[in-house]
Amino acid sequence: MVENVFTNAGSERGQGKASALLKQITSAADAQGKTLVLMPSGEIGGNKANLIAWYERNGFVQQPDGAMVRTPTKTPAPIVTGK
């Protein structure tokens, strides 16, 4: 389990660090046939709506309970960083 992953505000954002990390995680999950489940939160200073949209662009689907799920793909999808 991984908890409370975030990019520091200011100069740390916009450099693709979170996208690179997400690509590593999704690629490993795909290789192992694992489903990823996460619960996006704005509790540590981020914008929850933007975070949800970013995860959706990267293959996660929001569930009625607020969780986001990504099922494994045979060919890893590229990480989308822009809006």
C-alpha distances in whole Angstrom, upper triangle without the diagonal:
4,7,10,11,15,18,21,24,27,28,24,24,25,25,22,20,17,19,18,15,14,17,15,12,14,16,14,13,17,18,16,16,13,13,10,10,10,12,14,16,19,18,18,21,20,22,20,23,23,19,19,22,20,18,20,22,20,19,17,19,19,19,22,19,18,15,15,14,15,17,17,21,23,24,21,22,23,21,24,24,27,28
4,7,7,11,14,17,20,23,24,20,20,22,21,19,16,14,16,16,12,12,15,13,11,13,16,14,13,17,18,17,18,15,14,11,11,9,11,12,14,16,16,15,18,17,19,18,21,20,16,17,20,18,16,19,21,18,18,16,19,19,19,22,19,17,14,14,15,15,17,18,21,23,24,21,21,22,19,21,21,24,25
4,6,9,13,15,18,21,22,19,19,21,21,19,17,14,16,17,14,13,17,16,13,16,19,17,17,20,22,21,21,18,16,13,12,9,10,10,11,13,12,11,15,15,17,15,19,18,15,16,19,18,16,19,21,19,20,17,19,18,19,21,18,16,14,14,16,17,19,20,23,26,26,23,23,23,20,22,21,24,24
4,6,10,12,14,18,19,16,16,18,19,18,15,12,15,17,13,14,17,17,15,17,20,19,19,22,24,23,24,20,19,15,14,11,10,9,9,10,9,8,11,11,14,13,17,16,13,15,18,16,15,19,20,19,20,18,20,18,20,22,19,16,15,15,17,18,21,23,25,28,28,24,24,23,20,21,20,22,23
4,7,10,13,16,17,13,13,15,16,14,11,9,12,13,10,10,14,14,12,15,18,17,17,20,22,22,23,20,18,15,14,11,11,10,10,11,11,9,12,11,14,13,16,15,12,14,17,14,13,17,18,16,18,16,19,19,20,23,21,18,16,15,17,17,20,21,23,26,25,22,21,20,17,18,17,19,20
4,6,9,12,13,10,10,12,13,12,10,8,11,13,11,11,15,15,14,17,19,20,20,22,24,25,25,22,21,17,16,13,13,11,10,10,11,8,9,8,11,12,15,13,10,14,16,13,13,17,18,16,19,17,20,19,22,24,22,19,17,17,19,19,22,23,25,28,26,23,22,20,17,17,15,17,18
4,6,9,10,6,6,9,10,10,8,7,10,12,11,12,15,16,16,18,20,21,22,24,26,26,27,25,24,20,20,17,16,14,13,12,13,10,10,9,12,14,16,14,12,15,16,14,15,18,18,17,20,19,22,22,24,27,25,22,20,19,21,21,24,25,26,29,27,23,22,20,16,17,14,16,17
4,7,8,6,7,10,11,12,10,10,14,15,14,16,19,19,19,22,24,24,25,28,29,30,31,28,27,23,23,20,19,16,15,13,13,10,9,10,13,15,18,16,14,18,19,17,18,22,21,21,24,23,25,25,27,29,28,24,23,23,25,25,28,29,30,33,31,27,26,24,20,20,17,18,19
4,7,6,6,10,12,13,12,12,15,17,17,18,21,22,22,24,26,27,28,30,32,33,33,31,29,26,25,21,20,17,15,13,14,10,8,9,12,15,17,14,14,18,19,17,19,22,22,22,25,24,26,25,28,30,28,24,24,24,26,26,30,31,32,34,33,29,27,25,21,20,17,18,18
4,6,6,9,11,13,13,14,16,18,18,20,22,24,24,26,28,29,30,32,34,35,36,33,32,28,28,25,24,20,19,16,17,14,12,12,14,17,19,16,17,20,20,19,21,24,23,23,27,26,28,28,31,33,31,28,27,26,29,29,32,33,34,36,34,30,28,25,22,21,17,18,19
4,6,8,8,12,12,13,16,17,17,19,21,22,24,25,27,28,30,31,33,34,35,33,32,29,29,26,25,22,21,19,20,17,15,15,17,20,21,18,18,22,22,19,22,25,23,23,27,27,29,29,33,35,33,30,29,28,30,29,32,33,33,35,33,29,27,24,21,20,17,17,19
4,7,7,9,8,10,12,13,14,16,18,19,20,22,23,25,26,28,29,31,32,30,29,25,25,23,23,20,19,17,18,15,14,13,16,18,20,17,16,20,20,17,19,22,21,21,24,24,27,27,30,32,31,27,26,25,27,26,29,29,30,32,30,26,25,22,18,18,15,16,18
4,6,8,8,8,11,12,13,14,17,18,19,20,22,24,25,26,28,30,30,28,27,24,24,21,21,18,17,16,17,14,13,11,13,15,17,13,13,17,17,14,16,19,18,18,21,21,24,24,27,29,29,25,24,22,24,24,27,27,28,30,28,24,22,20,16,15,12,13,14
4,6,8,9,9,11,13,14,15,18,19,20,21,23,25,26,27,29,30,28,27,24,24,22,22,19,19,18,20,17,15,13,14,17,17,13,13,17,16,13,16,18,16,16,20,21,23,24,27,30,29,26,25,23,24,23,26,27,27,29,26,23,20,17,14,13,9,10,12
4,6,8,9,9,12,13,14,16,18,19,20,22,23,24,26,28,29,28,27,24,25,23,23,20,21,20,22,19,18,16,17,19,20,16,16,19,18,15,17,20,18,17,21,22,25,26,29,32,31,27,26,24,25,24,27,26,26,28,25,21,20,16,13,13,10,12,15
4,6,5,6,9,10,10,12,14,15,16,18,20,21,22,24,25,24,23,20,22,20,21,18,20,19,21,19,18,16,17,18,19,15,14,17,16,12,14,17,15,14,17,18,22,23,26,29,29,25,24,21,22,20,23,22,22,24,21,18,16,13,10,10,7,10,13
4,5,5,6,9,10,11,13,14,15,17,19,20,21,23,24,23,22,19,20,18,20,18,19,18,20,17,17,15,17,18,20,16,14,17,17,14,15,18,16,15,18,19,22,23,26,29,28,25,23,21,21,20,23,22,22,24,22,18,17,15,11,12,10,13,16
4,5,5,6,9,10,11,12,14,15,16,18,20,21,22,20,19,16,17,15,16,14,15,15,17,15,15,13,15,15,16,13,11,14,14,11,11,15,14,12,15,15,18,19,22,25,24,21,19,17,18,17,20,19,20,22,21,17,16,14,10,11,9,12,15
4,5,5,6,9,10,10,12,14,15,16,18,20,20,19,18,16,17,15,17,15,17,18,20,18,18,15,16,16,17,14,12,14,13,9,10,13,11,9,13,14,17,19,22,25,25,21,19,17,17,15,18,17,18,20,17,14,12,10,6,8,7,10,13
4,5,5,6,9,10,11,12,14,15,17,19,20,19,19,16,18,17,19,18,20,21,22,20,20,18,20,20,21,18,15,17,17,13,13,16,14,12,15,16,20,22,25,28,27,24,22,19,19,17,19,18,18,19,17,13,13,10,8,10,10,13,16
4,5,5,6,9,10,11,12,14,16,17,18,17,17,14,16,15,17,16,18,19,20,18,19,17,19,19,20,17,15,16,17,13,13,16,15,12,15,15,19,20,23,26,25,22,20,17,17,15,17,17,17,19,18,14,14,12,10,12,12,16,18
4,5,5,6,8,10,10,12,14,15,16,14,14,11,13,12,14,14,16,18,19,18,19,16,18,17,18,15,12,14,14,11,9,12,12,9,11,11,15,17,19,23,22,19,17,14,14,12,14,13,14,17,15,12,11,10,8,10,11,14,16
4,5,5,6,8,10,10,12,14,15,14,14,12,15,15,18,17,20,21,23,22,23,20,21,20,21,18,15,16,16,13,11,14,12,9,11,13,16,19,22,25,25,22,19,16,15,12,14,13,13,14,12,9,9,8,6,10,11,15,17
4,6,5,6,9,10,11,12,14,13,14,13,15,16,19,18,21,23,24,23,24,22,23,22,23,21,18,19,19,16,14,17,16,12,14,15,19,21,23,27,26,24,21,18,17,14,15,13,14,15,14,10,11,11,10,13,14,18,21
4,6,5,6,9,10,11,12,10,11,9,12,12,15,16,19,21,22,21,23,20,22,20,22,20,16,17,18,15,13,15,15,12,12,13,16,18,20,24,23,21,17,15,13,11,12,11,13,15,14,11,12,12,11,14,15,19,21
4,5,5,6,9,10,10,9,9,8,11,12,16,16,19,22,23,23,24,21,22,20,21,19,16,16,17,14,11,13,13,9,9,10,14,16,18,22,22,20,16,13,11,9,9,8,9,11,11,7,8,10,9,12,14,18,20
4,5,5,6,9,10,10,11,11,14,16,19,20,23,25,27,26,27,25,25,24,24,23,20,20,20,17,15,16,15,12,12,14,17,20,22,26,25,23,20,17,15,12,11,9,9,10,9,6,8,10,10,14,16,20,22
4,5,5,6,9,8,11,10,14,16,19,20,23,26,27,26,28,26,27,25,26,24,21,21,22,19,17,18,18,15,14,15,19,21,23,26,26,24,20,18,15,13,12,9,11,11,12,9,12,13,14,17,19,23,25
4,5,5,6,5,7,7,11,13,17,18,22,25,26,25,27,25,26,24,25,23,20,19,21,18,15,17,17,13,12,13,16,18,19,23,22,21,17,15,12,9,9,6,9,10,11,9,12,14,14,17,19,23,24
4,5,5,6,8,9,13,16,19,21,24,27,29,28,30,27,27,25,26,24,21,21,21,19,16,17,17,13,12,13,16,19,20,24,24,23,19,16,13,10,8,5,6,7,8,7,9,12,13,17,19,23,24
4,6,8,11,12,16,19,22,24,27,30,31,31,32,30,30,29,29,28,25,24,24,22,19,20,20,16,15,17,20,22,24,27,27,26,22,20,17,13,12,8,8,8,9,9,12,14,16,19,22,25,27
4,5,9,11,15,18,21,23,26,29,31,30,32,30,31,29,29,28,25,24,25,23,20,21,22,18,17,17,20,22,23,26,26,25,21,19,16,13,11,8,10,10,12,12,15,17,18,22,24,27,29
4,7,10,13,16,20,22,26,29,30,30,32,30,30,28,28,27,24,23,24,22,19,19,20,17,15,15,17,20,20,24,24,23,19,17,13,11,8,5,8,8,11,11,14,17,18,21,24,27,28
4,6,10,13,17,19,22,26,27,27,29,27,27,25,25,25,22,20,22,20,17,18,19,16,14,13,15,17,18,21,20,20,16,14,11,9,7,6,9,11,13,12,14,17,17,20,23,26,27
4,7,10,14,16,20,23,24,25,27,24,25,22,22,22,19,17,19,18,14,15,16,14,11,10,12,14,14,17,17,16,13,10,7,6,5,6,9,12,14,13,14,17,17,19,21,24,24
4,7,10,12,16,19,21,21,23,21,21,18,19,19,16,14,16,15,11,13,15,12,10,8,10,12,13,16,15,14,10,8,6,5,6,8,11,14,16,13,14,16,15,17,19,22,22
4,7,10,13,17,18,19,21,19,19,16,17,18,14,13,15,15,11,12,15,13,11,8,9,10,10,13,12,10,7,6,5,7,9,11,14,18,19,17,17,18,17,18,20,22,22
4,6,10,13,14,15,17,15,16,13,14,15,11,10,13,13,10,12,15,13,12,9,10,9,10,13,11,9,6,5,7,9,12,14,17,21,21,18,18,19,17,18,18,21,20
4,6,10,11,13,15,13,13,10,12,14,10,9,13,13,10,12,16,15,14,11,11,9,10,12,9,7,5,6,9,12,15,18,20,24,24,22,21,21,19,19,19,21,20
4,7,9,11,12,10,10,7,9,10,7,7,10,10,9,11,14,14,14,11,12,10,11,13,11,8,7,8,11,13,17,19,21,25,25,22,20,20,17,17,17,18,17
4,5,8,9,8,8,6,9,10,8,9,12,13,12,14,17,17,18,15,15,13,14,15,13,10,10,11,15,17,20,23,25,29,28,25,24,23,20,20,18,20,19
4,6,6,5,5,5,8,9,8,10,13,13,14,16,18,18,20,17,18,15,17,18,16,13,13,14,18,20,24,26,28,31,31,27,25,25,21,20,18,19,18
4,6,7,9,8,12,13,12,13,16,17,17,19,21,21,23,20,21,18,19,20,17,14,15,16,20,22,26,28,30,33,33,30,28,27,24,23,21,23,22
4,6,9,10,14,14,12,14,17,16,17,20,21,21,23,21,22,20,22,23,20,17,17,18,21,23,26,28,30,33,33,29,28,26,23,22,20,22,21
4,7,9,12,12,11,14,16,16,17,20,21,21,23,21,22,21,23,23,22,18,19,19,22,24,28,29,31,34,33,30,28,26,23,22,19,20,19
4,6,9,8,7,11,12,12,13,16,17,18,20,18,19,18,20,21,20,16,17,17,20,21,25,26,28,31,30,27,24,23,19,18,16,16,16
4,6,5,6,9,10,11,12,14,16,17,19,17,18,16,19,19,19,15,16,16,19,21,24,26,28,31,30,27,24,23,19,18,15,15,14
4,5,5,6,9,10,11,12,14,15,17,14,15,12,15,16,15,11,12,12,16,18,22,24,25,29,28,25,23,22,19,17,16,16,14
4,5,5,6,9,10,11,12,14,16,14,14,12,14,15,15,12,13,13,16,18,21,24,25,29,28,25,22,21,18,16,15,14,12
4,5,5,6,9,10,11,13,15,13,14,13,16,18,18,14,15,14,17,17,21,23,24,27,26,23,20,19,15,13,11,11,9
4,5,5,6,9,10,11,13,11,12,11,15,17,16,12,12,11,14,15,18,20,22,25,24,20,18,17,14,12,11,12,11
4,5,5,6,9,10,11,9,9,8,11,13,13,10,10,8,11,13,16,19,20,23,23,20,17,17,14,13,13,13,12
4,5,5,6,9,10,9,10,10,13,15,16,13,13,11,13,14,17,19,20,23,22,19,16,15,13,11,10,10,8
4,5,5,6,9,9,11,11,15,18,18,15,14,11,13,13,16,18,18,21,20,17,14,13,9,8,7,8,8
4,5,5,7,5,8,9,12,15,16,12,11,8,9,9,13,14,15,19,18,15,12,12,9,9,10,12,11
4,5,5,5,6,8,11,14,15,12,12,8,9,9,12,14,15,18,17,15,12,13,11,10,11,12,11
4,6,7,9,11,15,18,19,16,15,12,12,11,14,15,15,18,16,13,10,10,8,6,8,9,9
4,6,9,12,15,19,19,16,15,11,11,9,11,12,12,15,13,10,8,8,6,6,9,11,11
4,7,10,13,16,18,15,13,9,8,6,8,9,9,13,12,10,8,9,9,10,12,14,14
4,7,9,13,14,12,9,6,5,4,8,10,12,15,15,13,11,13,11,12,14,16,15
4,6,10,11,10,8,5,5,6,9,12,14,17,18,16,14,16,15,15,17,18,17
4,7,8,6,6,4,6,9,12,15,17,21,21,19,18,19,17,17,18,19,18
4,5,5,5,6,7,11,13,16,19,22,23,22,20,22,21,21,22,23,21
4,5,7,9,11,14,16,20,22,26,27,26,24,26,24,24,25,25,23
4,6,9,11,15,17,21,23,27,28,26,25,27,25,25,25,26,24
4,7,10,13,16,20,22,26,26,24,23,24,22,21,22,23,21
4,7,10,13,16,19,23,24,21,20,22,20,20,21,22,21
4,7,10,13,16,20,20,18,17,18,16,17,18,19,18
4,7,10,13,16,17,15,15,17,16,17,18,20,20
4,7,9,13,13,12,11,14,13,15,17,19,19
4,7,10,12,11,11,14,15,17,20,22,22
4,7,9,8,10,13,14,17,20,22,23
4,5,6,7,11,13,16,19,21,23
4,6,9,12,15,18,21,24,25
4,6,9,12,15,19,21,23
4,7,9,12,15,18,20
4,6,9,12,15,17
4,6,10,12,14
4,6,10,12
4,6,8
4,7
4
